[in-house]
Each structure stands twice: as structure tokens, then as C-alpha cells.
């Protein structure tokens, strides 16, 4: 039982990290209907900014460098959201979904190149002031206890806080209500006086901040390097599993995918020679889609002629 | 003035239904073909063949294949690289295991057929899911097939690194070795399959593809069977992509590993289709030319300007410029280069006396 639970818990915690990336996708898709492939690049860019700023300021400022770097990175992500809205989205209003999707792939290329040009392309570290040693949980329940990575535990806690904050933001604030209105119906929202451009700016900013959090977590876990941009590909099956339009779907989808792929890798993977983690999530999501084409929590797609 | 159809009467059904209905179009096409067949061999250097013409032609074919699926049938696929890999590895295995068939054309067609079969299997979800869900679902094909070719030793003949190599190639007994010979073989295949594609998309099957693309439910109601239509689009598209993949492996790379057909290849070809123009065969060629040439040009610019830069920095800046260009192009002309050409032709009809 112990090893099984350990794998399960490890998978769930990794799943939370996937959820963090998927969350950014969902926010943007919900509010603007844009399938934002650049989310992975935004995660990388945010993590790079954070790591380099912290590294640069740490010798003079000590621990204060962390909050300062965090604030500066947040500002950078806001500026980025502003630039994307102004230079790309505003120009492409009323275009088909696939054109916008392609534009975000263009943004991905640009951000990958831009981030590595200005911040460098080595492996950098983000110091979250956590010990690197794994910790043991429930030592009295199981012999030997469960081995847990403190970073992943921290990520789970932060993801929980983030989701709570986002829920409050969406449900209780004026801007949140406007966001939900835009998500429901662009035209109706516009006709009651909600400025679409402003809403998109907000939503891309929020997604940028979520990317910053995700980037910090992944960066602390793997080191800040180009491969972080690729976790976005892992977030895609999470999305189709949970549904493109559902925040809880992103979280639960992440948990299912994280746990599923770790369990499959450990218990089934050895039969095929290992390495099935790369595609297992997709096949799992695909199998789900055959039964629920809109994902677990996605809005039901009603089609009329 | 120069490009005007005035006075060209179509007096038979045959002349009304031909692919290039205007005499000027026929001259342009003939000129391009003549240039490709006659002029190129006199002026081309090996560099021009291997770095520009061969990649351009092969990727054009892949783009034509993907355009059939995305542009004509409306099913977005991100698994192009994987289907190319299927074509390449199927062709490799036929070439390796049945040495009697040392005819590249047969080998390539076999690669295409296998890719078509795999394409049908991964096209099945399209009957149930649509749009971006489908796009992400096709990524399953990409990752799964990448893994298969990297892990299942039989496909790569149990080489340690997973990379395979081919050599001593021939067509009907004629050896294919120099860049020029490879170029002609590729050119022949591409011309042939492009004609097939042109005829398919304007025939009955192409019409049903477009009906499904424009509104699948309405198409279903008027009696078009989505199962046949969607799967035939996946099959034809994957066939062409598979042939392109086999040619890419055999004639462009010579030795390759699964990484040559990773997800970046899928995106590259999707870019060609979008930049060239969805639902246009001509657009596939224009898009391929654009995507093949742009990085080569970008690579040269620092040298021309005489600015010393590290290769890493150059590649990052190349990424940046490439991404920015794509966004720019989408903003300027979301319908692609083919639309630009159509607008230009419209202008040419009146030029130089617009009143």
C-alpha cells in the first residue's frame, strides 16, 4: 500500500503543477475564445525574468531580492499582456479561431527567442528558501512513511490559494463579473458597456501572473531552462480532459492526468519498455473525449444548422 | 491588360472544366515547369539543391497534404510530423526487408499507404470531437508515434541510437545519388501528386470535404456521410504527408532518427498551410517557399551586416524575428499568400489602364 500511495501522491502533486499551467489556458480561452498556445512560453519567460532578476539583486539585497524580483516580474508580465493585447489581439479582432491560435504560436516563437536573448539561455535557479530534502508524511500510519518533495507540496498549497483567490476574484468583484459576462457572450457584454479591450488586457495579465507562479514552481523544481516551455504540452491533455472553459476542470484534470501518468509509468510502463509518460496523458484524455466530447466540465456544445 | 480572359471562349465542356482555364495561367505554369525542369539543372549548385529546392519541394507536398485536411475538410491536425515519420519508417522497412524492390517510387508509395492507414486510425476521433479538442487530440498521434519509433526496435532495425540510414538507392534500375537526380525524382513525385490533389479537390470528393468544412451538420442533413468524408480526407492527406515523409528521410536526410519528425515539424507544416492560405493548393507551395526561405535569409543577415554574434544568439534572434513575422503576416493578410496572389491577379486584369 505504501509504495502505491507514494506514487499516487507524487502524481497528484505533479498534476497540481500541470493544473497551474492549464489554468492560464482556461482563463484566456474563457474570456476571449483564444486558444493561447503561448502560455508555455509565458511560463518560461516569467521564470527566466524571475530567476535572473533575483540572481542579479541577491548579492546586494539579500532576501529582499525575492519580493522585489517577484514584483518586477509581475510588472513585466503585465507589460507583456499589454503589448500582446495592443499589438496582436486588437489587430486580429473578428478573425477565426485558428488564425488567433496561429498568432499565439507566433507569439510563442517570439517569446522563446526574446526571453533567451535578453535573459540568456543557461540553466538558472530560483531560490524559494525551501530545503531540497524530501520530507516524510504519515510516518506512523505506514512503515517508512510517504516520501514527498517539499517543492511539490508547496506548489499544491500555492495552487490551492491561487484557485481560491481566482474564485473570489471572479465571483465577488466588479471586474470578475465583467469577465464572466464577456466569457458568456462577447456581443451582449459589449452592448451593456463592458470594454472588451480592457477585459482582455486584464485576462492576459491574470494569465501572465498565473504563468509567473507556475514558472516559479517549475523553475524551482527543474531549474529555469528552455524545457520549461514544453510543460505547456503536458497541460494540453489536462485541458481537453477538464474542458477548455472550466477552472475546476483544469484542477481536477491536472490531478487525474498527474496521478494517471505516474501510476501508468510505474505499473504498466515497464511492460512496454518505459517512457510512456509522454503520450499516456494524451491517450487517456482521448479516451475520455470519446465519451464526453466537451471534456469533464466543459460547457455542453449545442450545434444548430 | 496582360492578364485578361477577354476573348477566350469556352466552347466545349472540356475547356470549361480544365484546371487552368485562362491561357495566361497555362503559360505561367508551363514557364515554371520549364524553369524547374530545364533551367534549374544548368544553374543550380549542390547547395541550392540540397538546402533550398529539395526541402522546398518535399515540404510543399506535405503542406498540400495537410491543406487537404485542414483547409479543405476543416479538421485541424497537429500530428503531421508523426504521419511523416510513419511514411519514412514504413518506406525504410520495405526497402530494408524486401531488397528485391529496389525502386524508390514503390517504396515511397508504400510509405504513403501505411501513413494513410495510420491516419485513418487517428482520424477516428474526428467523428466525435471537433475544433481545438480535435487539434489537441491529434497531438496524441504525434507523441504516441514518436514514442513507438523511439522505443520499438523492429521499426529501426534494432539500431542502438534509433537512427537509420539508407543508401544505394535507385528507380527502375537508375541510381539516385547526386543532388540533381534526387531533385528530379522529387520533382516528378511532387508534380504527379499535386495534379492528383488538384483534381481531387475540384471533384465530387473535394466538394463533400468542403461541405463538411463549411458546416458539418448541414452537410450531414443533405446526405453527405461524415464517416466516409472525414476519414477519406485523413487518408488522402496522410498519404501525401507519408510520401513527403519518406522522401524527406530518403532523399533529404539520408539517415534520420525519430527526432527529425517531432512536433516542431508539425507546426512548421501547419505554418506553411496558414501562411500560404487555407484551402489553396497554390498557397501550400507559396507557404512552403516562405517558411523554407525565411530562416535561411535570417541566418545570412548578421553576416551581411558584419555584426559578430554567437550562434546561440543568432538562433534566438531568428526565433524572435520568425515569430514576429508570422504574427505580422497574420495581421496583414489572415487568408494567406494565396489571397494576396488573387488580389494581385485582380489588379493585373486592368493594369496598366485601370479606367
Interface residues (C-beta under 8 A of the other chain):
Chain A: X35 X87 X88 X91 X92 X95 X96 X97 X98 X99 X101 X102 X103 X105 X106 X107 X108 X109 X110 X111 X112 X113 X114 X116 X117 X121 X233 X236 X237 X239 X240 X244 X272 X273 X274 X275 X276 X278 X279 X282 X283 X285 X286 X289 X290 X293 X294 X295 X301 X303 X304 X305
Chain B: X70 X76 X125 X128 X129 X130 X131 X132 X133 X135 X136 X137 X139 X140 X143 X144 X146 X147 X150 X151 X152 X215 X217 X218 X221 X263 X267 X270 X271 X274 X278 X312 X313 X316 X317 X318 X319 X320 X321 X322 X323 X324 X325 X326 X327 X330 X331 X334
